[in-house]
Amino acid sequence: MVEEKKVLQEVTMEKITSLCKRKGFIFPACEIYGGLANAYSYGPYGAELKKNIKELWWKKFVQNRVDMVGMDGPILLHPKLWEASGHTTGFNDAMVDCKKCKKRFRADHLVEELTGKDLEGQLDEMTNILRDEKLKCPECGQSDWTKARNINMMFKTDMNGITESLYLRPETAGAIFVDFKNIVDSMRVKVPFGIAQIGKAFRNEIVARNFIFRLREFEQMEIEYFIDPEIKWEPLFDNWLELQEEFIMELGAKKENLRRFEHAKEKLSHYSRKTVDIEYKFPFGFSELFGLAHRGDFDLTQHTKFSNEKLEYFDAQNNRRYTPHVIEPTFGLDRTILVALLAAYTEEKVKNDTRVVMKFPKKIAPVKVAILPLSKKKPLSDSAKEIFENLSSEFVCEYDQTQSIGKRYRRQDEIGTPYCVTIDFDSLEDKKVTVRDRDTMEQERIQIAKLKDYLREKLNS
Ligand code: ATP
């Protein structure tokens, strides 16, 4: 029988952070050593969730499209790449220190919160405003600020102690541009085509915060989509925006929690025709989830200049050689995971109890099926283990034989397992098991012989 249920209050960051730690999704990294500022590890369920999201992205944007190829470049790239892209000189954030408590802040963020003004790059203006308005330090409440100054956000490292200016890549895109020629030469791709990559990026963020929203080590899923400079690019740009929104909605986000923020023309980099951020309504407010930018031929031209290697495309049909323009859809993987967690989190009143259930779309749920024998004893446990072995060759399954069945259902609800399979004493006689649906809590008796087909159909529906 279905229990009566009623949806309770809104999700908060505290609830998600706590569930993630309690239930093995995401832990503060190096906790036994006191943690490392806003660094996190993905635990067993978090790692499954992340893997499922990456696979879905790859399938949608690479596997299912004839105009896309994938690649996987290194994190350590030639220092000249970052000179060419402008990161060495221009990839800066404005920071300011409180002289009293020595805490460091993003100067532009403090000024924006105070005045609503975006003073990007105007360091003297920021210093004056912070001092004139006597802004109180959010940490200690005093008002004694250093000058605002720029710091480069790239993490510096070295190779065998001898190579100077080697950086951990601050974005994955760079690796794509430097392999443009290899891909054009080896893959017989035809413009328009895209190159996709998933991988780690590192940024020395002044303030890392909001759980996995702003990290110093994170993952990106990026695409460089090369187009003929002479075509009308606007429809393609709009289509990418729609695809980016479609992707996050496939992971459970609601349309009303998304909005587009178009960068003002005068704020755009000189090479960009248009830049739009896709923002999500996080519990701390609307903030950037994904980005989309028309970058013209800036990247290929710069790398040609710095490497002396021509990065062009030859259109054999029209006997034309040109430098393609590029549209860049970029997706932050950790922010995507945060949205999937926030969108899934549901609290329901069931009879006199509160049920927390992660209503992930089935395709991204970390565990697909839980196998729950009513008794630990043979022959029931043998039968349950046989079912586990059979199902786990196809789906990620979990075997759980401890505590009451009600508690086991709740545990699976909290990690978002779509189906629980209960093996009871009747199962030994009638060769049937009970399958419980996570969302409706309805239960159905299914023949063991047909169980795998039944679950496959349900999980793919
Ligand atoms: P923000 O304005 O929030 O700092 P950004 O405009 O610098 O972001 P991009 O350089 O466009 O971000 O990076 C592409 C994507 O990478 C972003 O849309 C976001 O999803 C993700 N991203 C960027 N910085 C971080 C970070 N510090 N932690 C987690 N994800 C990030």
Residues whose N, C-alpha, C, O or C-beta is under 5 A from the ligand:
A	BS01	ATP	E205 I212 F213 R214 L215 F218 Q220 E288 L289 F290 G291 T330 F331 G332 D334 R335
